[in-house]
């Protein structure tokens, strides 16, 4: 039986779209998370530098500081597991290695690069 025949099953395309959608409190704005610490499933990865809630393209940009030699990473909104407002921490459901091994984010071009977004969505949606 394929996805079209299984009630409730998602196609690969819907998984990629879902990875770009926040699953947390809808009253919270991504921009309000700037400066929050980001915790992977196995430890801290950095602080949120920017966030967006574009329909089907929501994401966070995380400054990893010295962890990945000062690089920034783009995290699709769907990897956000929960947000602790008291400690200003965003918890994501990926490990540090999974985040480090993701397609590389290039600040000057990746925001508008549809190929990059498709690769990144496919990468994170495949877990």
N, C-alpha and C positions, 0 to 999 in steps of 0.2 A: 504494500500500500504506500503511495507517495503522499506528500504534504497536501495535495489537492483533495485527497480522499479521506484524510484524517481530520475529524472535527476538532477545532481548536489548535491545530498545528500551524506553525508559522513558516512562511517561506523564507529563503535566505535573504530576499529583498526586504521583508518586514523586519528581520533581525537587525539588518544594517540601519534601517530607519529608527528602530526602537533604541539602538545604542546611542543615538543622538538626542534622546528625550530624557529629561529628568524624571526620576521615579520617587522623588522625595516631596516634602511639603510644597505644594504649588504656590503658596503665598510668598515664598522666599524667592528673591531675585538673584540671579547668578552674579550680577554686579555687586550685590551686598556681601558676597563672599570674598572679595578682594582682601588679601592680607591674612586670610584664614590659613592655618596649617593643614597640610594634607598627609593623611596616614594611609599607607598601603596595608595590606593584610599582615605584613611582617615588619612594619616600621615606617618612620617618617620619611617623606620624599621631598618636601619643600613647602613653599607658600604660594597661594593663588595670586597670580599677577593680573589676570583679567578673566572675565567670564561673559558669556553671551547666551541668550535664550532665543536665538533665531529658530523658527519653526523647522523641525527636522534637521537642525544643525547645531544644537546647543552643546556647548563645551566649556571647559576650563583650561586656561593656560597656567601651568605651574612652573615657577622658577625653582629649579632643583638645587641651586646654590652649589656647594662643593660636592654634593653627592654624585652628579654626573658632569663634573667639570664645568659647572656654571651654565649648563644648557637648560632650555625650557622644553617642556613637553605639553602636548595637547591631549587632554583626556575627554573623551566623549561623555556627555552628561549621564548616559546610562550606566557608567561604572560607579557612580556615586551611590554608596550604600546607605549612608545616613549622615546627618549634620548635627554636631553638638554645638549649640549656640553659646552655652556657658563657657566652654573652653575654646571656642572659635576654631573648631577642628572639623574637617571634612574627611570622612572615612570612605575609601574606595575598595571595591571588591576584587582587586588585582594585587599581585605580589610586586615587590620592587623589581625583580628580574623581568616579569612580564611587562612592566612599564618601561624598563630600560631597553628591552628588546623590540619595542614597538617601532614602526617606521619613524625615521628621524623627522622632527619638527624643525622647519627653517622659518624663523620669524618673518623674514622679508617676503616669503612667497606662499607659505603653507595655508594661510588664512583663506585665500581665494582659490587655491588649487584643488579642483574637483577630483583629480586623480589621487592626490594625497589623501583627501577625505575618504574616498572610496577604499583605498588601501588600509587606512587607519580603522575605518568602520568594520571592514572585513576582518582585520586582525583582532580587534577587541570583541567583535561579535562571534568569533569562532571559539570562545572559551565556554 
